[in-house]
C-alpha cells in the first residue's frame, strides 16, 4: 500500500500515515498538497493523507479548495498529537540562534514561544521536516528549525528546546482521500460541501435540516465562491453516515435549498483520547 503525504521524510503528515495505516505502509513524500491529489487521482498512490485543521492554528484552507477541485472521496480521518521542537546544527546552542524557519502552521502553533526569542527573525518555508533538512544543508548554526523529534533524528540534528507549542493539546486532524468511496462503519462521520442563493434566511434553512433531525454538526467552514464576490461554499462535517435513513433524508431536504451540493464521503470516525 502506497500513501502520499506532503513534506519531507520525518514530517508530521508521515507520522499520521504510519499511525493510521501501520508501520508496514509505504509512504510517498510530495512537495505540495496538489501533488498528493495528483498521486491519488493517477493511481500512483492508493491513498493520500492531508491535514485539514489544527486545534491551535485553525483550518488548512488550501485543502478545502483542493477537495472541491478534485473528484476524490474522503475515506478516513486521523487525529495526531503534535509536539514541536526547536532544532539546530549539532554544534549549535540557543545563544547562536538568529533565525527560525518552519512551515507557517508550525510557526503559528509556537507563536507565544517565538515571541520570547529576542532578536530572532522568523521565516516561513514549505515544510517542517524540510526546514530541518534546509538547516542541515546550510550548515549555519545561527539558523534553527521547528519540527518533530523524528525529523531531528533523521537529519542527525540537535534539539535545542522541547515541546515549544503554545498549548499541550495541539491536535491536527488529517483526512484520508481515495479514488473510491470507503466503508463508513457504525460510528461514522460525513463530509459535504454546498452553496446557496444569497437570500435572507437561506443559511438558517440549510442548517435546520440537520437540527430538525438531531444530527450533530461537528464542523462548518466557509470558503469564497471564486468569481462571485462575497458568496460562499459551505463545508460541513456531521455525525452519521449517508447510509443512515435519517442522514439521507437530511441531505435530500438540503438539496431543496442548495444550488450545488456534493458529498465527499462517509468514513469511520476517529476517536482520540
Residue pairs with C-beta under 8 A, 6 or more apart in sequence:
1 21
1 24
1 25
1 26
1 46
1 47
2 25
2 26
2 28
2 44
2 45
2 46
2 47
3 17
3 21
3 25
3 26
3 27
3 28
3 45
3 46
3 47
3 48
3 49
4 28
4 29
4 30
4 35
4 36
4 39
4 40
4 44
4 45
4 47
4 48
4 49
5 11
5 13
5 14
5 16
5 17
5 27
5 28
5 29
5 30
5 36
5 48
5 49
6 13
6 29
6 30
6 31
6 32
6 33
6 35
6 36
6 50
6 51
6 127
7 13
7 14
7 29
7 30
7 103
7 126
7 127
7 128
7 129
7 130
8 29
8 127
8 129
8 130
8 132
8 133
8 151
9 27
9 29
9 129
9 151
9 154
10 129
10 132
10 147
10 148
10 150
10 151
10 153
10 154
10 155
11 29
11 127
11 128
11 129
11 130
11 147
11 148
11 151
12 51
12 80
12 82
12 128
12 129
12 148
12 172
13 49
13 50
13 51
13 174
14 27
14 29
14 129
15 80
15 148
15 150
16 49
16 51
16 78
16 80
16 172
16 174
17 25
17 27
17 49
18 25
18 27
19 78
19 80
20 49
20 76
20 78
20 174
20 176
21 47
28 39
28 44
28 45
30 36
30 39
31 126
32 126
33 50
33 60
33 62
33 63
33 66
34 66
36 45
36 48
36 49
36 50
36 177
37 48
37 66
37 69
37 70
37 72
37 177
38 44
39 45
39 48
40 46
40 47
40 48
40 72
40 177
40 178
40 179
41 70
41 71
41 72
41 179
43 179
46 178
47 75
47 176
47 177
47 178
48 72
48 176
48 177
48 178
49 78
49 174
49 175
49 176
49 177
50 60
50 63
50 66
50 174
50 175
50 177
51 60
51 63
51 105
51 172
51 173
51 174
52 59
52 60
52 63
52 64
52 173
52 174
52 175
53 59
53 60
53 172
53 173
53 219
54 60
54 82
54 105
54 109
54 170
54 171
54 172
54 173
55 167
55 169
55 170
55 171
55 172
56 108
56 109
56 165
56 166
56 167
56 170
57 105
57 108
57 109
59 221
60 105
61 223
63 175
64 221
64 223
64 235
65 223
67 74
67 175
67 177
67 191
67 193
67 235
67 264
68 193
68 223
68 233
68 262
72 177
72 178
72 179
73 177
73 178
73 179
73 180
73 181
73 182
73 264
73 265
74 175
74 176
74 177
74 191
74 264
74 265
74 267
75 176
75 177
75 178
75 180
75 181
75 182
75 265
75 267
76 175
76 176
76 182
76 267
76 268
76 270
77 173
77 174
77 175
77 176
77 189
77 267
77 268
77 269
77 270
78 173
78 174
78 176
78 270
79 171
79 172
79 173
79 174
79 270
79 272
80 171
80 172
80 174
81 170
81 171
81 272
82 109
82 148
82 165
82 170
82 171
82 172
83 148
83 149
83 162
83 163
83 165
83 170
84 106
84 109
84 110
84 146
84 147
84 148
84 163
84 164
84 165
84 170
85 146
85 147
85 148
85 149
85 152
85 159
85 160
85 161
85 162
85 163
85 164
86 97
86 100
86 144
86 145
86 146
86 159
86 160
86 161
86 164
87 132
87 135
87 144
87 145
87 146
87 147
87 151
87 152
87 157
87 158
87 159
87 160
88 96
88 97
88 135
88 141
88 143
88 144
88 145
88 157
88 158
88 160
89 135
89 136
89 139
89 140
89 141
89 143
89 157
89 158
90 156
90 157
90 158
91 141
91 158
92 141
92 142
92 144
92 158
92 160
93 141
93 160
94 160
94 161
96 141
96 142
97 117
97 120
97 142
97 143
97 144
97 160
98 119
98 120
98 121
98 142
98 143
99 120
99 121
99 122
99 123
99 142
99 143
99 144
100 107
100 114
100 117
100 120
100 121
100 122
100 123
100 143
100 144
100 145
100 146
101 122
101 123
101 124
101 125
101 131
101 134
101 135
101 143
101 144
101 145
101 146
102 110
102 124
102 125
102 128
102 131
102 145
102 146
102 147
103 124
103 125
103 126
103 127
103 128
103 130
103 131
103 146
104 124
106 128
106 146
106 147
107 114
107 122
107 124
107 146
109 165
109 166
109 170
110 146
110 164
110 165
110 166
111 166
112 166
113 161
113 164
113 165
113 166
114 120
114 122
125 131
125 134
128 145
128 146
128 147
128 148
128 151
129 147
129 148
129 150
129 151
129 154
131 145
131 146
131 147
132 145
132 147
132 151
132 152
132 154
132 155
132 157
133 155
134 145
135 143
135 144
135 145
135 157
136 155
136 156
136 157
144 160
145 151
145 157
146 164
149 159
151 157
152 158
152 159
171 272
175 191
176 182
176 267
181 265
181 266
182 265
182 266
182 267
182 268
183 268
184 190
184 241
184 242
184 243
184 265
184 266
184 267
184 268
185 241
185 268
187 268
187 269
187 271
188 239
188 240
188 241
188 243
188 244
188 266
188 267
188 268
188 269
189 218
189 237
189 238
189 239
189 240
189 266
189 267
189 268
189 269
190 237
190 238
190 240
190 241
190 242
190 247
190 263
190 265
190 266
190 267
191 235
191 236
191 237
191 263
191 264
191 265
191 267
192 235
192 236
192 238
192 251
192 261
192 262
192 263
192 264
193 233
193 234
193 235
193 236
193 260
193 261
193 262
193 264
194 206
194 233
194 234
194 236
194 254
194 258
194 260
194 261
194 262
195 225
195 231
195 232
195 233
195 234
195 258
195 259
195 260
195 261
196 202
196 203
196 206
196 234
196 257
196 258
196 259
197 259
198 230
198 231
202 257
203 234
205 257
206 234
206 254
206 257
206 258
207 217
209 250
209 251
209 253
209 254
209 257
210 217
210 238
210 250
213 246
213 247
213 249
213 250
215 238
215 239
215 240
215 246
215 247
215 250
216 238
216 239
216 240
217 236
217 237
217 238
218 237
218 238
218 239
219 235
219 236
219 237
220 234
220 235
220 236
220 237
221 234
221 235
221 236
222 232
222 233
222 234
222 235
223 232
223 233
223 235
224 230
224 231
224 232
224 233
225 231
225 232
225 233
233 260
238 247
239 269
240 246
240 247
240 266
241 247
241 266
242 248
242 251
242 263
242 266
243 266
251 261
251 263
254 261
255 261
